[in-house]
Amino acid sequence: MAELTVGATVRLVSRPPYLKTADPMPMLRPPNLLELGTQGVAITRNPGGTWTVKFERGTYLLDSQYLELVDA
C-alpha cells in the first residue's frame, strides 16, 4: 500500500470502536456515523500514526489502520 500523505483521498475500510472528533474540545461519537467505504481527505498527520480526516459528516481523528488510500 502506498503511504498516506496530507491531501490524499482516503476510504474508511473498518470502523473503530468509537469516533473521536477533531474539534478543539474532542468528543467521542458512535462509529455508525460513518459508513464503511466513506471517502474523506487526510488533513494532517498526528503523532502515533493517527490522521485528521475530513469527511462529509465531520472531521475525525483516525488511526491509519482504519484507512486506505484511494487510487487517483
DALINNOR-V882561 format. One line per field, one symbol per residue. ss: DSSP state (a for helix, b for strand, c for the rest). burial: I if it has 16 or more other C-alpha atoms within 10 Angstrom, else O. A space follows every 10 residues. Layout:
ss->???
burial->???
This chain:
ss->ccccccccbb bbccccccbb bccccccbbc aaacccccbb bbbbbbcccb bbbbbccbbb bbbaaabbbc cc
burial->OOOIOOOIII IIIOIOOOII IIOOOOOOOO OOOIOOOOII IIIOIOOOOI IIIIIOOOII IIIIOOIIIO OO
